[in-house]
């Protein structure tokens, strides 16, 4: 585990709880363009970067993390208590101590080089204790939860990995500058608007009342601005939403764990209130009815 983390250029001590009767620990690593993603799961552990570790290498990288369990997080002299699904920030040029609370848990960690998002160490450290003050906190936490759920599938597809990496960087940059109160916040929010719109849609894709009007209202823009930001070269916004819902339903219909659910039930769970409309749209995209798709070997 030291080696896996060290290969990311971030020397870190992995400290296990010696009082536990047994140890079961798993670490997974993915590469999404310039972005590294790590996920730890298992018995209680601590990830610690001391002054000595910093002397061995302190690359200008920061980590945006999603707590998968309760944890205590100390970074750059700031200690915070996090519950499951909270996200937190860590500047890896400073000392760090992340400790799980309880016998089992985990963390999803996204390593982002400062240079990739145009942020200084000072800006990252200013944001560290104020992350929840950002109006984008809930959106980014939702994005990390989606990333945690789909990382295996996305990492296997290079074009999806690049797109997800770009979205993650845009959202992270906007989160940090708004939390830090950076004077560039307004410009960054404008630059990252499309990425924030895409992330919001993905987080609320299964809700039947997800409309262009709602998306515009949540982002405090007009419908005209929304369509301009979306871009004329892209698939129309609502068509894109329908297609994403259809792809999600298609994956679920092929999932053995969902075999007991009816096609109509799956359709409703993906935001389709009319089963006949769902079947018609599904056949148009996938070339066959959903029932036939489900029976494919």
BELFEN-V684125 format. One record per residue. OMEGA is omega in degrees with one decimal (none if undefined). BURIAL is + if it has 16 or more other C-alpha atoms within 10 Angstrom, else -. D_CENTER is the distance of its C-alpha to the mean C-alpha in Angstrom with 2 decimals. Layout:
[[OMEGA/BURIAL/D_CENTER] [OMEGA/BURIAL/D_CENTER]]
This chain:
[[174.0/-/22.51] [-176.4/-/23.96] [-179.9/-/24.34] [-180.0/-/20.80] [-178.5/+/19.49] [179.0/-/22.56] [176.1/-/21.99] [178.0/+/19.00] [-176.0/-/21.74] [179.2/+/20.85] [-175.4/+/23.74] [176.6/+/22.74] [173.4/+/24.85] [-174.1/-/23.73] [-180.0/-/26.00] [176.6/-/26.73] [-175.2/-/28.51] [-178.5/-/32.04] [-179.5/-/33.23] [180.0/-/31.20] [178.3/-/33.45] [-177.9/-/31.06] [173.7/-/27.91] [-172.3/-/25.20] [-179.8/+/22.17] [174.5/-/19.66] [178.1/-/17.43] [-178.0/-/15.42] [177.7/+/14.54] [175.9/+/13.18] [176.0/+/13.90] [-175.5/+/12.00] [178.6/-/14.80] [-175.7/-/15.33] [175.7/+/11.94] [176.9/+/12.31] [176.5/+/9.97] [174.0/+/11.93] [176.6/+/12.01] [176.0/+/15.17] [174.6/+/16.89] [-176.8/+/20.51] [-170.5/+/23.34] [177.9/+/23.27] [174.1/+/22.66] [171.5/+/22.28] [-170.8/+/20.68] [172.5/+/23.12] [-177.7/+/23.92] [176.5/-/27.49] [178.7/-/29.76] [177.8/-/31.15] [-179.2/+/27.82] [177.6/+/27.32] [179.7/-/30.73] [179.3/-/29.72] [179.9/-/26.84] [-179.3/+/24.68] [179.9/+/22.68] [-179.9/+/21.14] [170.0/+/17.54] [-176.7/+/15.20] [170.5/+/12.38] [-171.3/+/9.41] [173.1/+/9.06] [177.7/+/8.17] [175.7/+/11.65] [176.3/+/12.35] [179.7/+/15.89] [-178.3/+/18.16] [174.4/+/18.54] [-168.3/+/20.60] [176.0/+/19.22] [179.8/+/21.70] [177.6/+/20.95] [176.1/+/23.60] [-179.2/-/25.84] [179.4/-/23.50] [-179.2/-/23.03] [176.3/-/20.58] [-176.5/-/20.28] [172.5/+/16.93] [177.5/-/16.63] [178.4/-/14.23] [168.5/+/10.87] [172.5/+/11.78] [-177.3/+/9.89] [-172.9/+/12.32] [179.8/+/13.39] [174.8/+/15.83] [-172.2/+/18.19] [170.4/+/19.38] [179.9/+/22.75] [-179.8/+/23.70] [-174.4/+/24.46] [172.4/+/21.80] [178.2/+/22.17] [-176.5/+/19.43] [173.8/+/21.23] [175.7/+/20.27] [-176.3/+/22.52] [-173.0/-/24.16] [-178.0/-/25.02] [178.5/+/21.69] [-179.4/+/18.00] [-178.8/+/14.99] [168.9/+/12.08] [-173.9/+/8.85] [177.2/+/9.59] [178.2/+/8.55] [-178.1/+/12.01] [175.1/+/12.79] [178.2/+/16.54] [-175.0/+/18.04] [-178.2/-/19.93] [-177.6/-/17.05] [175.6/-/16.13] [-179.7/-/19.69] [176.9/+/19.31] [176.0/-/22.02] [-179.1/-/22.03] [179.9/-/23.78] [179.8/+/21.13] [-178.4/+/18.36] [177.0/+/20.84] [-178.7/+/21.85] [-170.6/+/18.36] [-178.6/+/17.86] [-171.9/+/19.97] [-172.8/+/19.14] [-178.8/+/15.38] [178.9/+/16.04] [-179.5/-/18.64] [175.9/+/16.30] [-178.6/-/16.38] [-174.6/+/12.74] [-177.2/+/11.64] [179.2/-/11.10] [-177.8/+/9.31] [176.2/+/6.65] [176.5/+/6.72] [178.0/+/6.54] [179.0/+/3.63] [176.5/+/2.12] [176.7/+/5.25] [177.9/-/5.31] [179.6/+/3.87] [-177.5/+/6.31] [-170.7/-/8.70] [-171.3/-/9.16] [-179.3/+/8.89] [-178.4/-/12.69] [-175.5/-/13.64] [-176.9/+/11.73] [-179.1/+/12.93] [-179.2/-/16.38] [-173.7/-/16.62] [-177.5/-/17.08] [176.7/-/16.84] [179.7/-/13.53] [179.4/+/12.21] [-179.1/+/13.72] [-179.3/-/12.40] [177.3/+/8.68] [-179.3/+/9.62] [178.9/+/11.52] [-179.5/+/9.12] [178.9/+/6.66] [-179.9/+/10.11] [-178.7/+/11.51] [-179.9/+/9.21] [179.2/+/9.54] [-179.7/+/13.19] [178.8/+/13.81] [-175.7/+/12.47] [-176.5/+/14.68] [178.7/+/17.71] [176.5/+/17.85] [-177.7/+/17.61] [-175.2/+/20.22] [-177.2/+/22.45] [-178.8/+/22.74] [179.5/-/25.49] [-172.0/-/23.36] [-177.1/+/20.85] [179.3/-/22.55] [-180.0/-/22.56] [178.4/+/18.91] [178.3/+/18.01] [-177.7/-/20.29] [-174.9/-/18.96] [-174.8/+/15.31] [-177.5/+/16.43] [178.4/+/15.84] [179.2/+/12.19] [177.3/+/11.83] [-179.9/+/14.02] [-179.1/+/12.19] [178.6/+/8.87] [179.9/+/11.34] [-179.2/+/13.22] [-179.7/+/10.65] [-175.3/+/9.98] [-171.9/-/13.81] [-174.1/+/15.01] [-176.1/+/17.24] [-175.3/+/19.13] [-176.8/-/22.56] [176.7/-/23.03] [-177.8/-/20.17] [176.7/-/22.46] [179.2/+/22.68] [179.4/-/24.61] [179.9/-/21.95] [179.9/+/19.21] [-177.9/+/21.76] [-179.5/-/22.78] [-177.6/-/19.37] [175.1/-/18.97] [177.0/-/22.68] [177.4/-/23.88] [175.4/-/26.61] [179.9/-/26.36] [178.6/-/28.13] [178.8/-/25.57] [-178.1/+/22.72] [177.3/-/24.63] [179.1/-/25.49] [-179.5/-/21.94] [174.0/+/20.96] [-177.7/-/23.81] [-178.4/-/26.93] [-178.9/-/26.14] [171.5/-/23.11] [178.7/-/23.57] [-171.6/-/24.47] [-175.9/+/21.64] [175.2/-/22.82] [178.2/-/23.66] [178.0/-/20.16] [178.2/+/18.88] [-177.9/+/21.64] [177.8/+/20.87] [177.2/+/17.20] [179.1/+/18.62] [177.9/+/21.34] [177.7/+/19.16] [178.3/+/17.23] [179.2/+/20.68] [178.0/+/22.07] [-177.8/-/19.62] [178.9/+/20.45] [179.6/+/24.15] [-177.9/+/24.15] [179.9/-/22.48] [-179.2/-/25.42] [-178.8/-/23.93] [-176.5/-/24.38] [-177.4/-/27.94] [-176.4/-/29.54] [179.6/-/27.94] [177.1/-/29.86] [-179.7/+/28.74] [179.7/+/29.21] [177.7/-/27.00] [179.5/+/24.10] [179.4/+/24.77] [-179.0/+/24.72] [177.5/+/21.38] [170.1/+/19.92] [179.1/+/21.65] [-177.5/+/25.02] [-178.6/-/27.88] [-178.2/-/30.63] [-179.4/-/30.77] [176.3/-/33.30] [178.6/-/31.16] [-178.3/+/28.27] [-179.8/+/30.71] [-179.8/-/32.10] [-179.9/+/28.83] [-179.5/+/27.59] [-179.9/+/30.87] [-178.0/-/30.75] [-172.3/-/27.41] [174.4/-/27.89] [178.8/-/31.67] [177.7/-/32.48] [-178.5/+/32.24] [178.4/+/29.37] [177.9/-/31.92] [176.9/-/33.06] [-179.4/+/29.55] [-176.1/+/28.97] [179.0/-/32.24] [-179.8/-/31.48] [none/-/32.01]]
